[in-house]
Amino acid sequence: MRNKAKNFPYEGENKFEGEPRAKAEYASKRANGTTNTHPQERMRASTNRESDTSELFE
C-alpha cells in the first residue's frame, strides 16, 4: 500500500528545491564546449569540497 493511502505524513517541502549543488567549476565541459582537462583532479575536488548540507536534514 502506498504512503498516500495510509495517510503517511507529508512534510510539504520538496528537498530538491533550491540551487543545485553542481558547480560549473566541476563540470566535464566548459561553457565554450571544450572538454575540461584533468578529470581526476576535478572529481577529487568535487568530492572533497566543503559544503553546507545542514539544510537538507531539517
N, C-alpha and C positions, 0 to 999 in steps of 0.2 A: 504494500500500500504506500502511496506517495505521501510526502510530508504535508501537502496541502489538504489531503483528505483526512489526515489525523490531527488537523489544527496545530501543526508544528509552528512554534513562534518564529515570525519573520522579523528580522531586525529593522527592515525598512531602508537600509542603506546598502548600496552596491559597493563592495570592496574594490571593484575595478574602476570606480570613478576617480577623477583627478588626473594629474600628469603621469605619463608612463615613466617607468624607471629607466628605460632605454635612452641612452645619450648618444648624440652624433659622434662624439669622440671615440666610441667603442664600436661604431658601425663598420661593416665589412666594405662598404662602398662610400666613397666621398661624394659630396654634393655635385661635383662635376662629372660623376660617372666612373671615374677611375677606381681601381681596386686599392684598398688600403693595405699597405705592406706591413710586414712583421705581425702576422696574426697571433702568434703565441704571446708576444708582449701585450697585444691588445686584449686578448682573452684573459690573461693573468691580471691585467689592470682592472678589467671589468669585475672579475671575481673578488679581488681584494679591496675594492673601493669602500670607502666609508659612506654609509647612507643611513638616513633616519627612517627606520621601518616601524617605529613605535605606533604610528597612527594606524597601521594595519591590524594591530592586535587590540584595539579599543572597542 
